[in-house]
Amino acid sequence: MPISPKTGLLENARQQPSPNADERPDVDDISLVVIHSISLPPGEYECDHGQPWIERFFCNELPAHAHPYFAEICQMEVSAHLLIKRDGSVVQFVPFHRRAWHAGRSSYEGRENCNDYAIGIELEGTDDSAFEDSQYDSLASIILQLEADYPHIQRGRITGHSDIAPGRKTDPGTLFDWQKLDRLILEMSDTNAS
């Protein structure tokens, strides 16, 4: 999945620009990938109801009347760089060189404000359900491309939202398979090298 160096866009992703982004303090300091999970309404997926609620949420278009939970969150201004849906398809909301508002109060290895230097990737899912193989495939492929294009992102600088905001966030949850992701990245890396 190539990334355009001029636009910071993943070329195979569907683009859905979010207003919930701004300039990074230092565009050369992109050095972390944060994995999140989200489902809207909670525990439901787009394939269940046919509505792109997550996309509408990240674009400040979530209708408060459509679900009781939406009334609680519709005024929030949040986004991520990417969303990987249950079928593995990818939507991009924010170019990688811009700061998406995904991490909130956060710290990684003693450094605060992860939004400044991280790329946020949302997986459509919940803390207590398994993710799809197609999502892991897409995520591994994207991470390999990010590592190639952003040299400060190296293996080991991929973490969960729960790790940068402990006690406040729990995603991507205990069923996210970090070993599977690592294995896929290694397999894809080996394939690309041969």
C-alpha positions in Angstrom: 0.0 0.0 0.0 2.2 2.9 -1.2 2.1 6.3 0.5 2.3 9.5 -1.6 5.2 11.5 -0.2 3.6 14.7 -1.5 0.2 14.3 0.1 0.8 11.9 3.0 -2.1 9.7 1.7 -2.2 6.0 1.5 -2.9 5.4 -2.2 -5.2 2.4 -1.9 -7.3 3.9 0.9 -10.6 5.5 0.4 -10.2 9.2 1.4 -12.7 10.8 3.8 -11.1 14.0 5.1 -11.8 14.8 8.8 -11.7 18.4 10.1 -10.3 17.0 13.4 -6.6 17.5 12.7 -4.0 20.2 12.7 -0.3 20.7 12.0 2.3 18.6 13.8 5.0 20.5 15.8 7.7 18.6 13.8 6.7 16.5 10.7 10.1 14.8 10.8 9.4 13.4 14.2 6.7 10.8 13.3 8.0 7.8 15.4 5.1 5.8 16.8 2.0 3.9 15.6 -0.9 3.6 18.0 -3.5 0.9 17.5 -7.1 1.6 18.6 -10.4 -0.1 18.2 -13.9 1.4 17.8 -17.4 0.2 17.0 -20.5 2.4 16.7 -22.9 1.8 18.3 -20.8 0.0 20.8 -20.6 -3.7 19.9 -22.0 -3.2 16.4 -20.3 -3.2 13.1 -21.1 -1.4 9.8 -21.7 -4.8 8.2 -24.5 -5.3 10.8 -26.4 -2.1 10.1 -25.1 -0.7 6.8 -24.3 2.8 8.3 -20.8 4.3 8.3 -21.2 5.7 11.8 -17.5 5.7 12.6 -16.8 7.8 9.5 -19.6 10.2 10.4 -18.2 10.4 13.9 -14.7 11.3 12.7 -16.2 13.9 10.4 -18.4 15.6 13.0 -21.6 14.3 11.3 -22.9 11.8 13.8 -26.6 12.3 14.3 -27.4 12.5 18.0 -30.9 11.2 17.5 -29.9 7.9 15.7 -28.8 6.1 18.9 -28.8 7.0 22.6 -25.0 6.6 22.8 -24.5 9.0 19.9 -26.1 11.8 21.9 -23.3 11.4 24.5 -20.4 11.6 21.9 -21.6 13.5 18.9 -20.0 16.8 20.1 -16.6 15.2 20.5 -14.0 16.2 17.9 -11.8 13.2 17.3 -10.3 11.4 14.4 -7.6 8.9 13.4 -5.3 8.7 10.4 -6.8 5.4 9.3 -9.8 3.1 9.9 -9.5 -0.6 9.0 -13.0 -2.1 8.6 -14.0 -5.7 9.3 -13.4 -6.7 5.7 -9.9 -5.2 5.7 -10.8 -2.1 3.6 -9.1 1.1 4.7 -10.5 4.6 5.0 -8.1 7.5 5.6 -9.2 10.6 7.5 -6.0 12.6 8.0 -2.8 12.7 5.9 0.1 11.2 7.8 2.1 14.4 7.9 -0.8 16.1 9.9 -1.7 15.5 13.5 -4.9 13.5 14.0 -6.8 13.8 17.3 -6.8 10.2 18.3 -4.7 9.7 21.5 -5.9 12.4 23.9 -3.9 12.6 27.2 -1.1 10.1 26.5 2.5 9.2 27.1 4.9 6.8 25.5 8.2 6.0 27.2 7.9 9.1 29.3 7.1 11.4 26.4 3.7 13.2 26.5 1.2 14.1 23.8 1.5 11.2 21.5 -0.7 12.9 18.9 2.3 15.1 18.1 4.4 12.2 16.9 2.2 9.2 16.4 0.1 7.8 13.6 -3.3 6.5 14.9 -4.9 3.5 13.3 -8.4 2.4 14.3 -9.6 -1.1 13.8 -13.4 -1.7 13.6 -13.9 -3.9 16.6 -14.3 -4.1 20.4 -12.1 -4.8 23.4 -13.7 -8.2 23.9 -14.0 -9.7 20.4 -11.5 -11.1 18.0 -10.4 -9.1 15.0 -10.6 -10.4 11.4 -7.7 -11.9 9.5 -8.3 -9.3 6.7 -7.8 -6.6 9.3 -4.5 -8.0 10.4 -3.4 -8.4 6.8 -4.2 -4.8 6.0 -2.6 -3.6 9.3 0.6 -5.5 8.7 0.9 -4.2 5.2 0.3 -0.6 6.3 2.9 -0.9 9.1 5.5 -2.2 6.7 4.9 0.8 4.4 5.0 3.3 7.3 8.3 1.8 8.5 9.7 2.2 5.0 8.5 5.8 4.6 9.0 7.1 8.1 12.4 6.0 9.3 11.7 6.8 13.0 9.0 4.2 13.1 10.8 1.0 13.9 9.7 -2.4 15.1 8.8 -2.1 18.7 7.4 1.4 18.3 3.9 0.1 17.7 1.6 0.1 20.7 -2.0 0.1 21.9 -4.1 3.0 23.0 -4.3 1.2 26.4 -0.5 1.4 26.7 -0.3 5.1 26.2 -3.3 6.0 28.3 -3.5 3.3 31.0 -6.5 3.4 33.3 -8.2 5.7 30.8 -8.4 3.5 27.7 -8.6 -0.2 27.1 -8.4 -0.6 23.4 -7.5 -2.5 21.3 -8.3 -5.0 24.0 -7.0 -8.3 25.3 -8.1 -10.2 22.2 -5.9 -8.2 19.9 -3.2 -10.7 18.8 0.1 -8.8 18.9 2.1 -12.0 18.1 0.0 -12.6 15.0 0.6 -9.0 13.8 4.4 -9.4 14.4 4.4 -12.7 12.5 2.5 -11.2 9.5 4.9 -8.2 9.4 7.9 -10.6 9.4 6.4 -12.8 6.7 5.5 -9.8 4.5 8.9 -8.3 5.0 10.6 -11.6 4.0 8.4 -11.9 0.9 9.1 -8.3 -0.1 12.9 -8.9 0.4 13.0 -12.0 -1.8 
